[in-house]
Amino acid sequence: MTVTWLAPNTFVTFCKGMAMDVVVNIFEEAGRPLRAVGEDGGWVWVVQDAYIGPGPGVRESGQTGWDLARSITAVMGRHHHAQRAGDPERVETVFLASTPACACPHGQNYMIPHCAEHPFQFVYSRGGFERTLFNLGARRESRRSGGLADLLVRELLAAGIVGRDTPRYDSEPGFNADGAHTVRIIADHFALPSPPLEPGQRSP
């Protein structure tokens, strides 16, 4: 299924509570080249190609793209960056990936990390922890994990994306197949700026 809300094989990380130059430096230090950066509405955002980045040694150290998004919010641990912010406790990130949902044998087991090629397509992190995470589209939102796994459940229920009352899947073939409706809910919930999810991103 072709993703319509973001270019294929792309990661976008939104960060609140940290200056843009600090966020950019963190990604550069991690060896993850940025395709575009921006700032709006209190959020800094960075766009990167999913499969262009550091080699296996960095992956093994836990600094994959989505792990980096989480460690930006951490104040302790092997990788932690929140201390670079004025108020480390208020740093939060939203990570979105347009890479395919994991189809590995353990892909539906959220207690096991997904493979490097297929991260969770949505992760919200704060305090160094993944608060809520799930994959997007084709009813995948029904399987959620994290300390706040149901953070968005009211909006998802109201939109008929999860729950027992989901008639749009039957009446509208292809409804939310690529997760576009879910991404809109995520963006509205966190008041994310729209440029990263649209053409014309600014280069760093």
N, C-alpha and C positions, 0 to 999 in steps of 0.2 A: 504494500500500500504506500503510495507516494504521500509524503508529508507536505501539507500546504501552508503550515504556519511558520516554517523555518527552512532554510536551505538544507539539503540532505547532509548527513554526517557532520553536524555542527553542534558545538556546545555553546550555551550562553549562561554566564554566571552573573547574577545581580547581587550587589552587596550594599547594605545600608549600615551606616555608622562608621564608615571608614573613608578617608579621602581618596580621590581617584588616583593620584600619583602613587599612593601607598599600595593600592590594589594592583596597579600595573606593575610595580616593582616586585610584588610577591609572585606574580605569574612569570615575570622575566627571570627571577631567581630560580624558579622551579623548572626553567627551560621550556616553557610552554608559550610559543609565539602567538601573538594576538592578531586577529584579522581586523578587528574594529573595537573601539572603546567609546564610551559616552557617559553622560551624567544628566539626570533629570529627576525632579520630584523627590530628592533625597536618596535616590538609588544611583550607584555606579554600576555600569554594565560592561562586560567584556565578551567578545565573540572569538571563538577559536575553532580551527578545524579539528574534528574529533581524532583523526588518526595521524596528525602531525604534531610531534612533541618529543619529549625526552625518551631515551632508550630504556631497555629492560631494567637497568639498575635503578632508575628513578621510579619506575612502576613498582618494583619490589619494595622500595622504601615507603610506599603508601601514598605517593603523590600523583596519582592519576587525576584527571580533570575534576571528577566529582569529589574525590578525597580532598583535593586542594580547596574546593568550595567549602567543605566542612571544616577543614583545619583553619581557614581564615577566621572562623568564629571561636576558635579554641583559645583558652588562656593557659592551658597546661597540656602536657603530653609530648609525644615524640615530635610532632609537628604542631606548632601553635603560632598564630599570627595576630590574634585579637589585641595583644598588648601594644601593638603599633597604633591603635586607635585611641582617641581621647577618652572614651568610655568603653572599655573592652566588653562589658556586660551587655551592651546594647547592639553589638555587631551581629548581623544576621545575613544569610545568603539564600537565594533561590537559584537552583541549578536546573536547567532544561536541556535535554538532548534529543536531537532528531535522528539518532542512530536507531536501528531496529530494536524492538523489544527482544530480550534474551530468549532464545529458543533452546538453550542448553537443557540437559536433563533436569538440572536443579533450578531452572529458570522461574518456577513458580514457588520456590522455597525462599521466602524473604529473609530467613535466618542465615542463609549462606550467601556470601558476596557474589554478585554477578561477575561474569568474565570481563576483562578489560575492554573487549570490543563492544559489549552491550551493557552499558551501565543502566541503572534505573533512569527513566526518562524525566522524572521530576523528583527533586529532593529539596526539602526546606530544612536548613540547619541553623542552630543557635546554641551558644554555650559549648561548642565543640561536639555537639551531638546531632544526628539526623532526626529531626523531630517528626517529620512525616515524609514518606517516599512511596511512589508507586509508578507503574507504567501507564501509558496513555492509549486510549482508543480501544475499540472492540471489546468493551466491558472489562478491560484490565484494571480499571479503577476500583473494582470490587475487592481486589486483593491489595490491602494497604498495610504499611508497617511503620514503626517509629513510636516514640513516646507520646506523640500527638497524632496518632494514625487517623483519627476521625476529624481532624482540624477542618477539613473542607466538606465533610459528609453532608451537611445541610444543603449546601449549594449543589452538590452532585445529585442528591435526592430530588431537589426541586427541579433540576434540569432533566430528570428521567434518565440519568446516566448510570446510576446504581439503584439498588433496591428492588422490591417486588413489582412496583408499578413503573414499567419501562416500555410503554407502548410504541415509542418512536423507533425502536429497533425493528419493530414489525411493520410499521406504517411508512417508514422512510428508509428504503434500502441504502446501506452504506452510512447510516447515521453515526457520526462521530468516529468513523473508522480510523482516522489518523490522529484523533485526540484533539482536533481543533477547538471543539466546544469546551473541552476540559481546560485547555490552555487559556481560553478566554476567562473561564472561572478563576483560574489561578491568578491571572493578571489583574482581574478586578479585585480579588480578595486582598492581594498585597499592594495594590495600586502601583503596579509595575509600569515603567515607561514603555511606550509602544515601539520606538525605533528599532530595537534589536530584533523584533518579530516582524519587521517590515523591510522592504528593499531600501538601499541607500544608507547603510550604516557608515559612520565616519571612521576613517583609518586612524590608527594611533599615531 
